Amino acid sequence: MALRHAVLAALLDGEFSGYQLAKGFDIGVANFWHALPQQLYAELSRLEGDGLVSGREVVQEGRPNKRMFRVTDAGVAELERFAAAAAKPSFIRDDLLVKVQAVDGVDPAPVIAQLQERAAVAEAKAEVLGKLLVRLRGELDEEEFLHGGQRIGPYLTCQRGLAFERETRAWCLRTAELLLRRRGTGRAGAGSVGRRPAG
């Protein structure tokens, strides 16, 4: 998957400026595809050059003009092609997990602190995603929305993001607690695991 497909998918909701797109990414799309604002602006230019999105200038009084973008028929066709292609399996690549893997041979205190910090970040993200789900479905309850809503794709990806953040928080807190307990018994971070005896 390229960034362009995430941008095209986000633009299915309507016409957006680069700023609006960046905000939408930060709140919703970022739970499965991270991109910096400058990357999004550059990608919009490339997509427009390729004819996959169309842009128009909007004149604003007292403020700089802005460009608004929407998906073209060619952009929808590119999304069709992308959706039909085989999906690659996902994998985890996380430096915090490497630190936990090594915790028996190092001081666990900074790792415990980072686990607690990650848990707090995950809790904050879960709260944002929970509010986004409520906003997306409006006055409908979840089952009504999922069976009759206009656009359920963003809702389903948001659900996945919420489940991920909740599981991340639970794992980080449990792991930090276990390491704190082991440190109290003098077992975690003893520095002897995996070392061969001299001679």
N, C-alpha and C positions, 0 to 999 in steps of 0.2 A: 504494500500500500504506500502511495505517495501522499504528501501533504495535500496535493491538488484534489484528491478524492474527498478528503475530510472537508476542504473548503467548499467543493461543489455540493456535498451533502448538506452542509450548514446553510447554503444559499437556497436550498429547496423551500425554505420557509418564507421566502419573499425577496424583496430588494433591500440591500443593506449597504451602508458605507463601510470602509475599512475599519473605522473606529467601532462601529456597532458589531461588526464581525469579530473583532478582537475581544470585545466584552463578552459576546456569546461563547466564544472559545474558552475564555477564562472561567466561565461559570459552568458550562455544560460539556462541551466537546473535550475539554482538557482532562476529563476523567478517563478518556481512552486515547487521546492524541494531543500531545503537548506541542505548542508552537509559540514562539515569541511574536509580538506585534509586528516587528520589522520583517519577520519571515512571512507573515500573512500578507502584508502589503506587497512584498516582492512576488509572492505567488499569485496574487490577484492580477498584477501586471502581466505575468507570464500567461495566465489563463485568458486574459483579454486578448493578448497577442495571438494566442492559438485559436481564438474564436469560441472558447468554451464558456465564457461569460461576456456580457455586454455591459459597458459602463456609460454613464451619462453625468454631465456636470450639473450641479445644482447651485444656483447663485443664492447666497445668503447676505442679507443686509447687516452690516456691522460685524460680520464674522467672515472668516475665509470660506471660499467656495469649497464644496465637497463633491466627491464622486460617489455615485450609487451604482451598485453592481447587482446583476441578476443572472441566473443560469440561462444559457441559450439551448436550443434544441440539440446542438452538437454536444453541449455539456451534459445534457440528460442522456444522450447516446453513450457518452464516455462512462457515465455512472452505470448504465445498463451493462456495458462491457465489463466494467470492474466487478459489479455484483455477480456476474455469471462466472467469473474466474475463480479457480480454487483458492480457498483461504489458507494462508500459512499458519501453522500452529504457533501460539504465543508462548513466550518463555519469560522467566523472571531474571532480571539482572539488577541486583540491588546490593550496594556496598554494605548496608547495615546487616544483611544476612551473612556476608563474609565475616564481619566482625563478630557476630554471634557464633559462627562456625569456629572461630579462633579463640573464643572466650576462655577456654580452659587453660590456655597458655599465656594469657595477658591479664592485666589489671581489669576487672570487669566493671569498675565504677563508671568510666566514661561510656561504656556500651550500655549500661543500665540507664544512664541519663539520656542517651540518644533514643533508646527504646521508649522512654517516658515522653520525650519530646515528639517522637513520631506518632505516638498514641494521641497526643493532644492535637496535632495537626490533622490526623484522620478524623477525630471527633468533630473538629470545626468544619472539615469538608463534608462530613456526613450531614451536619446540620444544614449547610447550604444546599446540598442535593435534595434533602427532604423537603425544604421549602420550595425548591424548583419543581419537584413532582407535584406539589399542591397547586402551584401556579399553572403548570402545564395542563392539568386536568380540569381546572376551573371549578365549577359548581358540581361536577359529576363525581360520583365515587369511583374508585379505581376500576371495578369490574365494568361499570357503564362506559367509562372512558376507553378501556381496552377493547371493548366490543363495538363501540360506535364513534370513537374519536376520529377526527380528520387525519391527524399525523401522530402515529404512535411510536415511530422510530426513535425520536429524541427521548420519549418517555421510557422506552425499554432500555436504551443505553444509560439513561440516568439511574434506573433501577439497578443496573449492573454496577455502576459506579458507587452507589450507596451501599450495596452488599459488600463490595470490595473494601470500602473505607471502614465499615463496621467490623469486618473480619480482621483487617489490619490492626485496628485499635485493640480488639480482644486478644490477638496473638501477642502484640507488643506488651500489653499490660501483664499477661500471664507469664511471658518470658522474663520480663523485668522482675516480677515477683519471685520466680523460681531462682533467678541468679542472685537476688538479694538474700534469699534463704540459704543458698549454698555458700555464699560468701560468709554468712554468719557461722557456718560450720567449718570454715577454712578450706572448702573444697574447690569453689570456683576461682579460677585465676591462680591456681597453685604454681603454675609455670613448669610442671613436671610432665604433663601429658605429651606423649609422642616423642620424648627425648630418649635417646639411646644412652645406656650407661657407658661411662668412660672405660677405655681399655678394650 
